[in-house]
Amino acid sequence: LVYMLPAAMRVEADEPGVTVVVSPLLSLLRDQNKRCDELGLQCESWSSAVDADTLGKIEKDLRVSREDGGPATSLLFTTPEALCSNQKLRGALAVCHANGCVTGIAVDEAHCLSQWGHDFRKSYRGLTLIRQQLSPNGEVPVMALTATAVEKVRDDIKAVLALRQPHVARNSCDRTNLRIRVAKKRGGAADHLH
């Protein structure tokens, strides 16, 4: 919602803009693409799972100037590995930024960039350079999203992404919609608890 709704609003206003969404898993990219398709949002994915012809089309689209209508893509989903190491993607995003068409950066599963997090991924540390390239003066909003960040991890996220006075939205871990139940299994050689 935090990045799809603004994208939908830009599309409705016929305002060009690309939000770059960094996600650690290809399955998450596929799920997000499916959701965007359901909502009628133009999105693309840049990852090792995408063929070279499609990547070429995405690269060309990201380079369309604002005067020529800007990129058709509203949301670009990518992995930290692709974003940090693929020169074609970085070059296209640099042009997109220079054209004033990068409207946001969303780092999903942001706890992965913290060495104190349970899913630390070294490739996420490279996002420091990407953030400096696409928002050197803080002109492009940066969101760090996670459901599992203790204070030490939150501090690391702020430092790595150079977030200045970020708004931190936290909710309780109490998930009233979830239930845990223990039932005794009957039968077999022994009874077990599951």
C-alpha positions, 0 to 999 in steps of 0.5 A, spaced: 500 500 500 505 505 501 508 504 494 502 502 490 497 507 492 502 513 490 503 509 484 496 509 482 495 516 484 500 518 479 497 514 474 490 517 475 493 524 475 497 522 468 504 524 472 510 520 470 514 517 475 518 510 477 518 507 484 524 503 485 522 497 490 528 492 492 526 486 495 530 480 497 526 474 493 524 472 486 517 469 489 516 476 492 517 480 486 512 475 482 507 476 488 508 484 487 507 483 479 501 479 480 498 484 485 500 490 480 497 487 474 490 486 478 490 493 480 492 495 473 499 498 475 504 498 470 510 494 473 516 491 471 521 486 474 529 486 473 532 480 476 536 474 473 529 471 472 528 476 466 530 474 459 535 479 456 529 482 451 525 484 456 530 487 460 532 491 454 525 494 453 525 496 461 532 499 460 529 503 454 523 505 458 526 508 464 530 512 459 524 516 456 524 523 458 519 527 462 518 531 455 516 525 452 511 522 457 516 519 462 517 512 463 510 507 462 513 503 468 510 506 475 513 500 479 520 497 478 521 491 482 528 488 483 533 485 487 539 488 491 544 484 487 541 486 480 540 493 483 547 494 485 551 490 480 547 491 473 551 497 470 545 497 465 540 498 470 544 503 474 545 507 468 538 507 466 536 509 473 541 514 473 538 517 467 531 516 470 533 520 476 536 526 471 530 526 468 526 527 474 522 521 474 525 517 480 519 518 485 521 513 490 525 508 493 522 502 497 527 497 501 522 491 502 525 486 508 529 492 510 532 488 516 536 484 511 541 490 510 543 490 518 548 485 520 544 485 527 538 482 523 536 475 522 536 475 515 543 479 513 544 479 506 551 483 504 548 485 497 543 490 501 549 494 504 550 496 497 544 500 497 548 505 500 551 507 494 544 506 490 541 511 495 546 516 494 546 516 486 538 516 486 537 521 492 543 525 494 540 530 497 534 527 500 530 529 494 527 522 493 523 519 498 526 513 501 522 507 505 525 502 509 519 496 510 520 491 515 516 487 520 522 484 524 526 490 526 528 491 534 531 498 535 538 496 534 536 493 527 532 500 526 538 504 527 542 500 523 537 501 517 537 508 518 545 509 518 546 504 512 540 508 508 542 515 511 535 516 513 535 523 516 529 524 521 525 518 518 518 517 521 518 510 524 511 507 524 511 501 529 505 496 531 504 491 536 507 484 535 500 482 538 496 479 532 489 478 534 488 474 527 493 469 529 491 463 533 496 457 536 493 451 538 496 444 540 492 438 539 494 431 541 495 426 535 492 419 536 494 413 533 500 410 531 505 407 536 505 413 540 501 419 541 505 426 539 504 433 541 504 438 534 
